[in-house]
Amino acid sequence: MQFRIFDLLLPRETQFYTYMHELTDVLIEGAAFFKDFIGRFDALSDTEVHFNLAKIKEYELKGDAIEMRIIDELHEKVDRYRTTD
């Protein structure tokens, strides 16, 4: 059996790849929205600025939720591994 370093680094659970894709999608969408917001900032009213800031906060919260799912599942996997030893 050949030892490969990538086997140690890459998760065996494919769900983590799905989470990373979700997180990447939210990051890209949020960054595009932020770029557009900054480009139009001078032309926006105070109400529109507050609305856009709330939308940016939504992107942050979506990303945080995905991150917490990843962390929770990692903790669950580690705890399960520890109890089987």
MARTOR-193580 format. One record per residue: residue in one letter; x, y, z of N, C-alpha, C in turn; residue number from 1. Coordinates in nm, 4 decimals, decimal comma. Layout:
<sites>
<site rest="A" n_x="X" n_y="Y" n_z="Z" ca_x="X" ca_y="Y" ca_z="Z" c_x="X" c_y="Y" c_z="Z" nr="NUM"/>
...
</sites>
This chain:
<sites>
<site rest="M" n_x="0,0836" n_y="-0,1177" n_z="0,0000" ca_x="0,0000" ca_y="0,0000" ca_z="0,0000" c_x="0,0886" c_y="0,1248" c_z="0,0000" nr="1"/>
<site rest="Q" n_x="0,0584" n_y="0,2137" n_z="-0,0903" ca_x="0,1392" ca_y="0,3344" ca_z="-0,1058" c_x="0,0842" c_y="0,4470" c_z="-0,0175" nr="2"/>
<site rest="F" n_x="0,1730" n_y="0,5144" n_z="0,0523" ca_x="0,1356" ca_y="0,6269" ca_z="0,1379" c_x="0,1305" c_y="0,7533" c_z="0,0537" nr="3"/>
<site rest="R" n_x="0,0187" n_y="0,8244" n_z="0,0614" ca_x="0,0048" ca_y="0,9510" ca_z="-0,0106" c_x="-0,0351" c_y="1,0599" c_z="0,0876" nr="4"/>
<site rest="I" n_x="0,0371" n_y="1,1695" n_z="0,0839" ca_x="0,0139" ca_y="1,2799" ca_z="0,1761" c_x="-0,1250" c_y="1,3396" c_z="0,1585" nr="5"/>
<site rest="F" n_x="-0,1763" n_y="1,3393" n_z="0,0357" ca_x="-0,3087" ca_y="1,3959" ca_z="0,0113" c_x="-0,4188" c_y="1,3180" c_z="0,0825" nr="6"/>
<site rest="D" n_x="-0,3954" n_y="1,1906" n_z="0,1063" ca_x="-0,4941" ca_y="1,1124" ca_z="0,1807" c_x="-0,5124" c_y="1,1665" c_z="0,3224" nr="7"/>
<site rest="L" n_x="-0,4080" n_y="1,2234" n_z="0,3778" ca_x="-0,4165" ca_y="1,2813" ca_z="0,5115" c_x="-0,4803" c_y="1,4201" c_z="0,5100" nr="8"/>
<site rest="L" n_x="-0,4634" n_y="1,4927" n_z="0,4016" ca_x="-0,5082" ca_y="1,6311" ca_z="0,3955" c_x="-0,6514" c_y="1,6480" c_z="0,3468" nr="9"/>
<site rest="L" n_x="-0,6958" n_y="1,5602" n_z="0,2590" ca_x="-0,8277" ca_y="1,5757" ca_z="0,1991" c_x="-0,9327" c_y="1,4985" c_z="0,2785" nr="10"/>
<site rest="P" n_x="-1,0471" n_y="1,5602" n_z="0,3018" ca_x="-1,1517" ca_y="1,4913" ca_z="0,3766" c_x="-1,2075" c_y="1,3717" c_z="0,3000" nr="11"/>
<site rest="R" n_x="-1,2374" n_y="1,2673" n_z="0,3726" ca_x="-1,2972" ca_y="1,1485" ca_z="0,3102" c_x="-1,4463" c_y="1,1680" c_z="0,2882" nr="12"/>
<site rest="E" n_x="-1,5062" n_y="1,2486" n_z="0,3723" ca_x="-1,6489" ca_y="1,2763" ca_z="0,3620" c_x="-1,6729" c_y="1,3757" c_z="0,2487" nr="13"/>
<site rest="T" n_x="-1,7512" n_y="1,3357" n_z="0,1511" ca_x="-1,7759" ca_y="1,4235" ca_z="0,0363" c_x="-1,8655" c_y="1,5412" c_z="0,0723" nr="14"/>
<site rest="Q" n_x="-1,9374" n_y="1,5336" n_z="0,1836" ca_x="-2,0237" ca_y="1,6441" ca_z="0,2254" c_x="-1,9436" c_y="1,7711" c_z="0,2490" nr="15"/>
<site rest="F" n_x="-1,8179" n_y="1,7584" n_z="0,2922" ca_x="-1,7356" ca_y="1,8760" ca_z="0,3155" c_x="-1,7077" c_y="1,9518" c_z="0,1857" nr="16"/>
<site rest="Y" n_x="-1,6962" n_y="1,8787" n_z="0,0758" ca_x="-1,6762" ca_y="1,9455" ca_z="-0,0531" c_x="-1,8010" c_y="2,0256" c_z="-0,0905" nr="17"/>
<site rest="T" n_x="-1,9169" n_y="1,9689" n_z="-0,0627" ca_x="-2,0421" ca_y="2,0399" ca_z="-0,0893" c_x="-2,0488" c_y="2,1682" c_z="-0,0070" nr="18"/>
<site rest="Y" n_x="-2,0131" n_y="2,1588" n_z="0,1207" ca_x="-2,0118" ca_y="2,2780" ca_z="0,2064" c_x="-1,9134" c_y="2,3823" c_z="0,1536" nr="19"/>
<site rest="M" n_x="-1,7978" n_y="2,3388" n_z="0,1108" ca_x="-1,6981" ca_y="2,4339" ca_z="0,0606" c_x="-1,7470" c_y="2,5020" c_z="-0,0672" nr="20"/>
<site rest="H" n_x="-1,8164" n_y="2,4263" n_z="-0,1528" ca_x="-1,8736" ca_y="2,4872" ca_z="-0,2735" c_x="-1,9809" c_y="2,5893" c_z="-0,2354" nr="21"/>
<site rest="E" n_x="-2,0657" n_y="2,5551" n_z="-0,1390" ca_x="-2,1677" ca_y="2,6490" ca_z="-0,0924" c_x="-2,1025" c_y="2,7755" c_z="-0,0370" nr="22"/>
<site rest="L" n_x="-2,0005" n_y="2,7573" n_z="0,0438" ca_x="-1,9314" ca_y="2,8704" ca_z="0,1042" c_x="-1,8658" c_y="2,9581" c_z="-0,0023" nr="23"/>
<site rest="T" n_x="-1,8076" n_y="2,8954" n_z="-0,1017" ca_x="-1,7460" ca_y="2,9688" ca_z="-0,2123" c_x="-1,8507" c_y="3,0471" c_z="-0,2906" nr="24"/>
<site rest="D" n_x="-1,9667" n_y="2,9850" n_z="-0,3156" ca_x="-2,0746" ca_y="3,0542" ca_z="-0,3879" c_x="-2,1199" c_y="3,1789" c_z="-0,3121" nr="25"/>
<site rest="V" n_x="-2,1378" n_y="3,1657" n_z="-0,1811" ca_x="-2,1803" ca_y="3,2805" ca_z="-0,1001" c_x="-2,0730" c_y="3,3887" c_z="-0,1027" nr="26"/>
<site rest="L" n_x="-1,9481" n_y="3,3492" n_z="-0,0942" ca_x="-1,8382" ca_y="3,4461" ca_z="-0,0972" c_x="-1,8343" c_y="3,5210" c_z="-0,2299" nr="27"/>
<site rest="I" n_x="-1,8485" n_y="3,4502" n_z="-0,3392" ca_x="-1,8449" ca_y="3,5132" ca_z="-0,4714" c_x="-1,9645" c_y="3,6064" c_z="-0,4897" nr="28"/>
<site rest="E" n_x="-2,0836" n_y="3,5598" n_z="-0,4511" ca_x="-2,2028" ca_y="3,6446" ca_z="-0,4626" c_x="-2,1896" c_y="3,7694" c_z="-0,3755" nr="29"/>
<site rest="G" n_x="-2,1449" n_y="3,7501" n_z="-0,2539" ca_x="-2,1289" ca_y="3,8629" ca_z="-0,1627" c_x="-2,0249" c_y="3,9618" c_z="-0,2116" nr="30"/>
<site rest="A" n_x="-1,9153" n_y="3,9114" n_z="-0,2645" ca_x="-1,8099" ca_y="4,0000" ca_z="-0,3155" c_x="-1,8588" c_y="4,0785" c_z="-0,4367" nr="31"/>
<site rest="A" n_x="-1,9341" n_y="4,0133" n_z="-0,5250" ca_x="-1,9886" ca_y="4,0827" ca_z="-0,6422" c_x="-2,0883" c_y="4,1905" c_z="-0,5996" nr="32"/>
<site rest="F" n_x="-2,1722" n_y="4,1575" n_z="-0,5016" ca_x="-2,2684" ca_y="4,2554" ca_z="-0,4507" c_x="-2,1952" c_y="4,3738" c_z="-0,3880" nr="33"/>
<site rest="F" n_x="-2,0932" n_y="4,3445" n_z="-0,3084" ca_x="-2,0159" ca_y="4,4507" ca_z="-0,2430" c_x="-1,9471" c_y="4,5401" c_z="-0,3458" nr="34"/>
<site rest="K" n_x="-1,8894" n_y="4,4795" n_z="-0,4488" ca_x="-1,8228" ca_y="4,5571" ca_z="-0,5541" c_x="-1,9229" c_y="4,6506" c_z="-0,6228" nr="35"/>
<site rest="D" n_x="-2,0413" n_y="4,5982" n_z="-0,6534" ca_x="-2,1452" ca_y="4,6790" ca_z="-0,7163" c_x="-2,1903" c_y="4,7919" c_z="-0,6222" nr="36"/>
<site rest="F" n_x="-2,2053" n_y="4,7582" n_z="-0,4956" ca_x="-2,2459" ca_y="4,8557" ca_z="-0,3941" c_x="-2,1454" c_y="4,9703" c_z="-0,3848" nr="37"/>
<site rest="I" n_x="-2,0184" n_y="4,9369" n_z="-0,3774" ca_x="-1,9137" ca_y="5,0394" ca_z="-0,3683" c_x="-1,9109" c_y="5,1257" c_z="-0,4949" nr="38"/>
<site rest="G" n_x="-1,9333" n_y="5,0629" n_z="-0,6100" ca_x="-1,9337" ca_y="5,1374" ca_z="-0,7358" c_x="-2,0482" c_y="5,2369" c_z="-0,7464" nr="39"/>
<site rest="R" n_x="-2,1589" n_y="5,2085" n_z="-0,6780" ca_x="-2,2766" ca_y="5,2965" ca_z="-0,6834" c_x="-2,2935" c_y="5,3799" c_z="-0,5573" nr="40"/>
<site rest="F" n_x="-2,2031" n_y="5,3675" n_z="-0,4637" ca_x="-2,2209" ca_y="5,4253" ca_z="-0,3307" c_x="-2,2581" c_y="5,5731" c_z="-0,3331" nr="41"/>
<site rest="D" n_x="-2,1892" n_y="5,6520" n_z="-0,4115" ca_x="-2,2130" ca_y="5,7969" ca_z="-0,4133" c_x="-2,3518" c_y="5,8329" c_z="-0,4651" nr="42"/>
<site rest="A" n_x="-2,4113" n_y="5,7476" n_z="-0,5446" ca_x="-2,5421" ca_y="5,7769" ca_z="-0,6033" c_x="-2,6577" c_y="5,7250" c_z="-0,5183" nr="43"/>
<site rest="L" n_x="-2,6295" n_y="5,6550" n_z="-0,4103" ca_x="-2,7346" ca_y="5,5938" ca_z="-0,3291" c_x="-2,7831" c_y="5,6881" c_z="-0,2195" nr="44"/>
<site rest="S" n_x="-2,9110" n_y="5,6760" n_z="-0,1895" ca_x="-2,9669" ca_y="5,7505" ca_z="-0,0758" c_x="-2,9291" c_y="5,6777" c_z="0,0534" nr="45"/>
<site rest="D" n_x="-2,9528" n_y="5,7434" n_z="0,1657" ca_x="-2,9243" ca_y="5,6804" ca_z="0,2946" c_x="-3,0039" c_y="5,5514" c_z="0,3119" nr="46"/>
<site rest="T" n_x="-3,1280" n_y="5,5529" n_z="0,2691" ca_x="-3,2128" ca_y="5,4339" ca_z="0,2786" c_x="-3,1545" c_y="5,3198" c_z="0,1956" nr="47"/>
<site rest="E" n_x="-3,1107" n_y="5,3508" n_z="0,0753" ca_x="-3,0524" ca_y="5,2486" ca_z="-0,0115" c_x="-2,9210" c_y="5,1963" c_z="0,0457" nr="48"/>
<site rest="V" n_x="-2,8423" n_y="5,2842" n_z="0,1053" ca_x="-2,7169" ca_y="5,2407" ca_z="0,1686" c_x="-2,7469" c_y="5,1436" c_z="0,2811" nr="49"/>
<site rest="H" n_x="-2,8435" n_y="5,1763" n_z="0,3671" ca_x="-2,8791" ca_y="5,0876" ca_z="0,4782" c_x="-2,9339" c_y="4,9540" c_z="0,4275" nr="50"/>
<site rest="F" n_x="-3,0141" n_y="4,9593" n_z="0,3212" ca_x="-3,0665" ca_y="4,8361" ca_z="0,2625" c_x="-2,9516" c_y="4,7480" c_z="0,2120" nr="51"/>
<site rest="N" n_x="-2,8571" n_y="4,8091" n_z="0,1419" ca_x="-2,7440" ca_y="4,7341" ca_z="0,0876" c_x="-2,6540" c_y="4,6790" c_z="0,1983" nr="52"/>
<site rest="L" n_x="-2,6355" n_y="4,7553" n_z="0,3040" ca_x="-2,5569" ca_y="4,7060" ca_z="0,4171" c_x="-2,6253" c_y="4,5870" c_z="0,4833" nr="53"/>
<site rest="A" n_x="-2,7577" n_y="4,5901" n_z="0,4916" ca_x="-2,8322" ca_y="4,4764" ca_z="0,5467" c_x="-2,8166" c_y="4,3539" c_z="0,4572" nr="54"/>
<site rest="K" n_x="-2,8148" n_y="4,3759" n_z="0,3269" ca_x="-2,7965" ca_y="4,2650" ca_z="0,2319" c_x="-2,6564" c_y="4,2041" c_z="0,2484" nr="55"/>
<site rest="I" n_x="-2,5569" n_y="4,2872" n_z="0,2667" ca_x="-2,4205" ca_y="4,2380" ca_z="0,2896" c_x="-2,4160" c_y="4,1564" c_z="0,4180" nr="56"/>
<site rest="K" n_x="-2,4869" n_y="4,2028" n_z="0,5198" ca_x="-2,4939" ca_y="4,1287" ca_z="0,6466" c_x="-2,5577" c_y="3,9908" c_z="0,6248" nr="57"/>
<site rest="E" n_x="-2,6565" n_y="3,9824" n_z="0,5364" ca_x="-2,7191" ca_y="3,8534" ca_z="0,5041" c_x="-2,6166" c_y="3,7571" c_z="0,4435" nr="58"/>
<site rest="Y" n_x="-2,5327" n_y="3,8084" n_z="0,3546" ca_x="-2,4278" ca_y="3,7231" ca_z="0,2974" c_x="-2,3336" c_y="3,6740" c_z="0,4070" nr="59"/>
<site rest="E" n_x="-2,2987" n_y="3,7633" n_z="0,4984" ca_x="-2,2111" ca_y="3,7243" ca_z="0,6093" c_x="-2,2755" c_y="3,6142" c_z="0,6936" nr="60"/>
<site rest="L" n_x="-2,4025" n_y="3,6301" n_z="0,7249" ca_x="-2,4713" ca_y="3,5317" ca_z="0,8078" c_x="-2,4856" c_y="3,3973" c_z="0,7364" nr="61"/>
<site rest="K" n_x="-2,5095" n_y="3,4007" n_z="0,6048" ca_x="-2,5142" ca_y="3,2754" ca_z="0,5279" c_x="-2,3801" c_y="3,2030" c_z="0,5359" nr="62"/>
<site rest="G" n_x="-2,2731" n_y="3,2777" n_z="0,5163" ca_x="-2,1398" ca_y="3,2182" ca_z="0,5239" c_x="-2,1106" c_y="3,1641" c_z="0,6631" nr="63"/>
<site rest="D" n_x="-2,1498" n_y="3,2383" n_z="0,7662" ca_x="-2,1300" ca_y="3,1923" ca_z="0,9037" c_x="-2,2056" c_y="3,0624" c_z="0,9306" nr="64"/>
<site rest="A" n_x="-2,3277" n_y="3,0521" n_z="0,8793" ca_x="-2,4082" ca_y="2,9315" ca_z="0,9005" c_x="-2,3424" c_y="2,8097" c_z="0,8364" nr="65"/>
<site rest="I" n_x="-2,2900" n_y="2,8272" n_z="0,7165" ca_x="-2,2219" ca_y="2,7163" ca_z="0,6485" c_x="-2,0949" c_y="2,6793" c_z="0,7251" nr="66"/>
<site rest="E" n_x="-2,0208" n_y="2,7795" n_z="0,7679" ca_x="-1,8992" ca_y="2,7546" ca_z="0,8457" c_x="-1,9305" c_y="2,6760" c_z="0,9728" nr="67"/>
<site rest="M" n_x="-2,0380" n_y="2,7130" n_z="1,0404" ca_x="-2,0750" ca_y="2,6424" ca_z="1,1638" c_x="-2,1147" c_y="2,4976" c_z="1,1356" nr="68"/>
<site rest="R" n_x="-2,1819" n_y="2,4722" n_z="1,0222" ca_x="-2,2139" ca_y="2,3328" ca_z="0,9856" c_x="-2,0865" c_y="2,2525" c_z="0,9665" nr="69"/>
<site rest="I" n_x="-1,9883" n_y="2,3131" n_z="0,9004" ca_x="-1,8607" ca_y="2,2448" ca_z="0,8787" c_x="-1,7946" c_y="2,2135" c_z="1,0127" nr="70"/>
<site rest="I" n_x="-1,7864" n_y="2,3129" n_z="1,0994" ca_x="-1,7214" ca_y="2,2946" ca_z="1,2290" c_x="-1,7957" c_y="2,1905" c_z="1,3127" nr="71"/>
<site rest="D" n_x="-1,9291" n_y="2,1991" n_z="1,3153" ca_x="-2,0076" ca_y="2,1023" ca_z="1,3924" c_x="-1,9853" c_y="1,9595" c_z="1,3431" nr="72"/>
<site rest="E" n_x="-1,9849" n_y="1,9424" n_z="1,2126" ca_x="-1,9635" ca_y="1,8070" ca_z="1,1588" c_x="-1,8218" c_y="1,7580" c_z="1,1851" nr="73"/>
<site rest="L" n_x="-1,7243" n_y="1,8468" n_z="1,1767" ca_x="-1,5877" ca_y="1,8068" ca_z="1,2085" c_x="-1,5764" c_y="1,7632" c_z="1,3542" nr="74"/>
<site rest="H" n_x="-1,6383" n_y="1,8388" n_z="1,4436" ca_x="-1,6370" ca_y="1,8010" ca_z="1,5852" c_x="-1,7050" c_y="1,6656" c_z="1,6058" nr="75"/>
<site rest="E" n_x="-1,8156" n_y="1,6461" n_z="1,5376" ca_x="-1,8872" ca_y="1,5187" ca_z="1,5481" c_x="-1,8003" c_y="1,4030" c_z="1,4995" nr="76"/>
<site rest="K" n_x="-1,7320" n_y="1,4215" n_z="1,3895" ca_x="-1,6446" ca_y="1,3161" ca_z="1,3351" c_x="-1,5293" c_y="1,2874" c_z="1,4303" nr="77"/>
<site rest="V" n_x="-1,4694" n_y="1,3931" n_z="1,4842" ca_x="-1,3574" ca_y="1,3751" ca_z="1,5763" c_x="-1,4044" c_y="1,3054" c_z="1,7039" nr="78"/>
<site rest="D" n_x="-1,5189" n_y="1,3471" n_z="1,7568" ca_x="-1,5720" ca_y="1,2835" ca_z="1,8778" c_x="-1,6036" c_y="1,1366" c_z="1,8529" nr="79"/>
<site rest="R" n_x="-1,6609" n_y="1,1065" n_z="1,7385" ca_x="-1,6913" ca_y="0,9671" ca_z="1,7046" c_x="-1,5625" c_y="0,8853" c_z="1,6936" nr="80"/>
<site rest="Y" n_x="-1,4592" n_y="0,9472" n_z="1,6345" ca_x="-1,3307" ca_y="0,8785" ca_z="1,6221" c_x="-1,2687" c_y="0,8541" c_z="1,7583" nr="81"/>
<site rest="R" n_x="-1,2776" n_y="0,9512" n_z="1,8468" ca_x="-1,2189" ca_y="0,9376" ca_z="1,9810" c_x="-1,2883" c_y="0,8296" c_z="2,0623" nr="82"/>
<site rest="T" n_x="-1,4185" n_y="0,8170" n_z="2,0485" ca_x="-1,4907" ca_y="0,7179" ca_z="2,1283" c_x="-1,4690" c_y="0,5757" c_z="2,0789" nr="83"/>
<site rest="T" n_x="-1,4239" n_y="0,5614" n_z="1,9538" ca_x="-1,3984" ca_y="0,4258" ca_z="1,9027" c_x="-1,2594" c_y="0,3775" c_z="1,9369" nr="84"/>
<site rest="D" n_x="-1,1715" n_y="0,4666" n_z="1,9831" ca_x="-1,0357" ca_y="0,4246" ca_z="2,0211" c_x="-1,0310" c_y="0,3623" c_z="2,1568" nr="85"/>
</sites>
